[in-house]
Amino acid sequence: MNENARDGSASGPQPAEQLGGAAYWAAATITVLSALISLGYSVAGVLGDGASEDFALYAASRSIGLAVAALLVLTSRSLRVLLVVGATMTVVQVFDGFIGLSIGDTVKTVGPFALAALTAVALMVAYRAHQARTVTR
């Protein structure tokens, strides 16, 4: 094993223990839940009144893709994958919050904004935990 691989700076997935342990898994769980919540709303849109609307089908296809990407966070155990997918879900939730705001629905405004903030904080904690572990080696 080369020196880079021992100090955790090598490219590629690192074991979750090297990614900050609990911080990684908390951020991963929040990211997956965010993606599954978005998927649930888009599926409800397809199955409900929006079933004949093309935009509901497009939203569902994107939500399925994001949910699959979020599940990759769990299987890859890669900080890079977590940060990219988590940041993407944060942006999605922020836009969902603005949609909730535009339609005047408090739950659909506060929920997504809160989830976006929670995801962003969890990602920062996971990243800092990883950095702290890398520095101490």
Residue, then its C-alpha position, 0 to 999 in steps of 0.5 A: m500500500n502506498e503512503n497516500a492510501r494510508d493517509g486517506s488522501a488516495s482517490g476512490p472510496q474510503p471506508a466509512e470509518q475514515l469518513g467520520g463514522a457517525a457523521y458520515w452515516a448521519a449525512a448519508t441518511i439525511t440525504v437518502l431521506s431527502a431524495l425519498i421524500s422528493l420521490g414520494y411527492s413526485v410519484a404522488g403527482v403522477l398517480g394523482d391529478g397530475a397523472s396526465e401531465d407531462f411535467a409530472l412524469y418528467a419530475a418523477s423520472r428525475s426524482i427516481g434518478l436522484a433517489v438512485a444516486a442517493l442510494l449510491v451514497l450508502t453503497s459507495r461509502s465515498l465522501r465525494v459521492l456524499l458531498v455531490v449528492g447531498a449538495t444536489m439534494t440541498v439545492v432541490q429542497v431549496f427550490d421545493g421550498f420556494i415552490g411551497l412559498s409560491i403556492g402559499d403552503t406553509v408545510k411545503t415551504v418550511g419542510p423543504f427549507a428545514l431539510a435543506a438546512l439540515t442536509a447542509v449542516a450534516l454535510m459540513v459536519a461529515y466533511r469536517a470530521h473527515q478532515a479532522r481524521t485526515v489531519t490527525r493521521 
